Amino acid sequence: MTPLWQSLAPALLVAFVLSAAGIKALRRPAQRWGFVDRPGGRKTHEKPTPTIGGLGLFLAFFLTLALMAPTSLIPATTHWPLWVSLLLLLGAGAVDDQRGLSVGPRLTVQLVCAGLLIGGGGVVLYDLGYWPGGTPMALGLLAVPITLMGIVGFVNAVNMMDGVDGVAGGTVFAMLGWLAVAALLADAITAVQIALILAAAVLGFLVHNLRSPLRRRASVFLGDAGSLGLGLVVIWLAMTISQHPDRVVSPWGIAWVVVLPVLDTLSLCIRRVMRGQSPFRADRAHLHHVLERAGFTPGQSAALLIAVTAALGAIGVVGSAIGVPDVLLATTLLIVAAAHYLFVRYAWRSTRALKRLRGWAAGRAQASTGADRVALLALYLAMAALPFGADAVVAGAGALLILATAGCAQKMAQDLRRLPLTWVVLGLSAWVSLAIALRPDPVWSLWLPMMGMSGVFALPLGWWFTRVRHHAAGLFAVLLLGILLAWLHGANWQMLEAGFIRNKGYWGDARTSGLLLALVLMPLVAIVAVGLGQFRQRWRARAALGVAMLLTVIMLMLLVAMQLQTAMAAALAGLIVMLLAAFFTPGITRRYALNLLISVGLLAVLSIAVAGVFKPNSQSLATQYLGPVQSALLYVGGEPELAAKRHPALASRIDTWHEGLVRIAERPLAGFGDAALPHDSPQSAYLALTQIGGLFALALYVAILGLLAAGLQKTVVQQRWRPVNTLAAQGLLGVVVALMLLTPVVSGPLGAVLVTAVLAVGVAGVVDTR
């Protein structure tokens, strides 16, 4: 244990015990002293409740500092403006809790405290981070006014958020934890100690205030003294750490930590002013009130808001620490602010949507079995791990899925054995296995990739997809979030901020992102088409359109910036498949097909614009994207030398295909049981399959693809799936079919998993229409 933690551990334990025990001891005297919140009006509690929690936890905080003073844990005189301001706010809050205090005196005390911190403690927001290129976002003459408004505003934001048992204390506890991490990264030891000791005292308070299965209601409230004091310490820590000379987490990263109460209060004040009301007028339009009207219990609301605060803090601290630019952190924070405003602005719609979601989740939870829950856990783990290329986590998810399958193997076998697809898949896997085994020197390393390609693993996975189809949106959301986090973690932000955006090496590892990015484009484009069609009728369609467009631009940017031409070609093939299916599948309206055509057209225009921004300086767009097409045409026209000069990589690949076809011609029906070629140039997955099992294996695989496509088409004809889901699935299948023509996509474990997942979507369509 490091010296820091050796000195802190006793202090944390002392703060927790003093807070928990002291608050319990003060509960009865508090009623005699008049620190009681009585029911009535807008209040939801049923019994008079002491409001001594804040004073008790700060008493424990100060006693802990005093007990640890001989070890010089925190120099008291160094931060006297903080202690004086804190005592002033605690006093004003105590008077307010006991007798009530009007807005004027409260605001005056808060301004005096903010002035002490600024004038005596030097707490000033001089900058908000850095622009790309390293120029500070300096506030200049606005630094002191913005700091003053920030301190007063945040103190009141925490106070106004204290409306449900555990919300204020729990969210502050989450903030203090992330602020301690940011301070530790900056080597600001005093800030670390203050944050953690106060967090331990808050935890002692939450023992009495946070609802749980063991506690049906709060026995103590925080009170205005506690909420104002906690707000002051948190904003002091946030500003001090954000302006530290050795900071690792930027001010925008710190803003993510403290943003939730600010957004809640700011949006409320804006709406009140727009209605001609005082911004300080009390009402029931806070975020926790929306959750309450949606049917969440106070305990559930508190837990949800604490989790949101912790998640926002993780995004800010981790994102800034790994080098995410301040401009990107600020932009995404503004998007979060807009989403919060709309959520609360249209609270009646949000409440109705949350009620439907809760009813749906409750019904699904009752209908699900233990095996279903294990399978869902496995699928969510796999979706989260795939973008990071985490083989071990994906393998663990596979083991969980096998465990879940063992619990319902009889039902699965009963459903799958009725499908012609099952017998074709088993026939292909048996034929390929036999071809590999009958060689004098079997190359068993080929067996697993070929099984992944054949669809034998996709059969049980597709069956599970039908069981958990109601989680499709959640699984897709986790996959998208994983892609974004993997990109944020893998990109070299220092070089990108310096302007080197045309170097593909600075955009992250493309080990799995090529296929993955091409795949996720299909559902996003299908959602854009839905949003265009229902833009005027439904607000959810407008929201979905905006989110899908933003994510589409990001995925397209990554494809182009990483120069993944093969994946882009496969994505183009998938989009063409979607368009053909939209125009020629019965049950899909011509209007939706036209909207999809418009969406693909928008994507094409975006592709050209993005390609012009990220193309290497040494290449033109024609060389980068038309070169392979021209090379292929020259090769077909009998000019292999010119083709090699125009695009050497594609010409080499075509040579490989030619050599493979010559080899296949020697044993066209049975194959060779291996996929050996004279050199290591990438070959088609179909070419590898044909070399192993001959034309018979290829014919079986074509039959499998045909059955999958027919099953997906039936999902619309029989009205089992929505058209958007069917078209997205057909696009996914088109991407994989095209990519297997260009690369041995199942040669690696993660590529095999992605191919298996796409084939499983087709299997799900066949199972649903059997």
Secondary structure, DSSP 8 states (H G I E B T S, - for coil): --HHHHHHHHHHHHHHHHHHHHHHHHHHHHHHHT-EE---TT---SS-EE--HHHHHHHHHHHHHHHTGGGTSS-TGGGHHHHHHHHHHHHHHHHHHHT---HHHHHHHHHHHHHHHHHTT-----EEEE-TTS-EEE-GGGHHHHHHHHHHHHHHHHHHH--STTHHHHHHHHHHHHHHHHHHHTT-HHHHHHHHHHHHHHHHHHHHHS-BTTBSS-SS--HHHHHHHHHHHHHHHHHHHHT-TT-SS-HHHHHHHHHHHHHHHHHHHHHHHHTT--TT---S-SHHHHHHHTT--HHHHHHHHHHHHHHHHHHHHHHHHTT--HHHHHHHHHHHHHHHHHHHHTHHHHHHHHHHHHHHHHHHHHH--HHHHHHHHHHHHHHHHGGGT-HHHHHHHHHHHHHHHHTTHHHHHHHHTT-HHHHHHHHHHHHHHHHHHTSSS--GGGHHHHHHHHTTTHHHHHHHHHHTGGGHHHHHHHHHHHHHHHHHHHS-HHHHHTT-TT-GGGG---TTHHHHHHHHHHHHHHHHHHHHHTTTT-HHHHHHHHHHHHHHHHHHHHHHHTT-HHHHHHHHHHHHHHHHHHHHSTTS-HHHHHHHHHHHHHHHHHHHHHHHHHS-TT--HIIIIIHHHHHHHHHHTT-HHHHHHH-HHHHHHHHHHHHHHHHHTTSTTT--SS---SS-----HHHHHHHHHHHHHHHHHHHHHHHHHHHHHHHHHTTSS-HHHHHHHHHHHHHHHHHHHHS-GGGSHHHHHHHHHHHHHHHHHHHHT-
